């Protein structure tokens, strides 16, 4: 089966309880993105927080914020 997209939560997955990025996970997401598999960041965090996180990771796909209340590119 071909992977069509990867949706990733933020808290406890990419960022720990001290708000520190898991750099190994970020590196893997960049590799997935470079293989033309969309990496979609999803979180209950604010749009502002998610835009900052998406910028840091460097993916250029839609993201989901505010518990699904906001979707943006």
N, C-alpha and C positions, 0 to 999 in steps of 0.2 A: 504494500500500500504506500502510495506517495504522500508525503506530508505537504499539505496545502497552506498551512499557516501555523504559527505558534503563538498562543495567547499566554502571557505571563503576568502573574500578580506581582505586586511590589513588596509589600510588607512580609517579612519572613522568607522571601524568595530572593529578591535582588538587594534588599536593604534589611539589615538586622535591627534589633530593638534599640540600638544606639544611633540609628540613622546612618550607618556605615555601609557603603556598597560592597557587595560580594564581587570582587573584581574578576574572579574566575568565571562567574555566571555572566558578567557583562561581556567578557571576551568571547564566550561561547555564543551569546546572542549576536554579536557582531559577525561571527563566522557564519551563523545561520542566515543572517541578513545578506551577507556577501554571496550566498548560494541562491539568492533570489527567492527565499522563503520568507513571506511577510512575518515580522515579529511585532505583535500587537501588545502594548503595555496596557494593563487593566488594573484599576484600583478604586478604592473608595476615597482616595485623597483628592484634594482640590485640583482644578484644571491647572492652576499656576504650578503646583508641585509636579504634576505629571509632565507638563511641558518642559520643565527643567530636567527631569529625569530622562525624558526621551532625547533631549539635546545632548545630555552627557553620554548616553548609550550610543547615539549616532544613527538610530534607525529612522527611516523616512516613510513610515506607514501610519495608518490611523491609530489613535490611542483612545482609551476609555477612562473617564474620570468620574468622580462624585457618585460612586455606586451605580454606574451605568447611565446617569443623568446627562452626561455630556460625552459626545464623541467628536473628535477633531482630528485634523491632519496636520 
